[in-house]
Amino acid sequence: MKKSIITLLALVLGLSTAAQAQYRGRGGNVSLGIKAGAALTSFVGKDTQTPGGNSGYDYRLGFQAGVFANIGFSKLFAFQPELLYSQKGASVRDVVDMRTRLNYLDVPLAFHVNTDGFFFEAGPQVGFLLAAKNESGSTSVDVKDAYKQVDFGYLAGLGYQLKHGLGIGLRYNGAFTNFPVSTTTGNVTVQPRARNSAFQLYATYSFN
């Protein structure tokens, strides 16, 4: 997995560097920046529901932070690759102080549509699992081996960006793939149907 992370990061960095050189040469706009914010995260999917059809999980508060490069193709369109540390997970509903914490290195590839400072964003995302723990009270158990090391998802959101400096955004981050690993008993393989879900509110600062 480490080799996959390094390869992907090198690819994103290479694309960003090439795009910066190309669009700066054409008079395009390229901004580098940092971002951080809070997230409400939980699990969704058929196997996260109770027999009554309600979710068996509550949202928990997490944190995200990282860097980005905003590459303007024109005044209307931009491409924004990011590198983020993201906390995800969920609390077990109706069970006091029991939760799952998942930490990811996320690589969103966001495409922006800009209009008078406001922007709409959407795109794919890949996440690499850094750590996973089940917690109950003061007890913490490492459960990283129970979850897939790579998570494929998507993002969609909106925000407002000043010409220089500060910006703010609200994003939904969902997943295409189930994050628990499949289990095999005899000739029967079971894939638990559970996916990450996160609402993310963030602030950004652009240096260029």
Secondary structure as GFF3:
##gff-version 3
##sequence-region A 1 208
A	DSSP	alpha_helix	2	25	.	.	.	ID=ss1
A	DSSP	beta_strand	30	44	.	.	.	ID=ss2
A	DSSP	three_ten_helix	46	48	.	.	.	ID=ss3
A	DSSP	beta_strand	57	58	.	.	.	ID=ss4
A	DSSP	beta_strand	60	72	.	.	.	ID=ss5
A	DSSP	beta_strand	77	92	.	.	.	ID=ss6
A	DSSP	beta_strand	98	115	.	.	.	ID=ss7
A	DSSP	beta_strand	118	136	.	.	.	ID=ss8
A	DSSP	beta_strand	139	142	.	.	.	ID=ss9
A	DSSP	three_ten_helix	144	146	.	.	.	ID=ss10
A	DSSP	beta_strand	150	161	.	.	.	ID=ss11
A	DSSP	beta_strand	165	175	.	.	.	ID=ss12
A	DSSP	beta_strand	183	185	.	.	.	ID=ss13
A	DSSP	beta_strand	188	190	.	.	.	ID=ss14
A	DSSP	beta_strand	195	206	.	.	.	ID=ss15
###
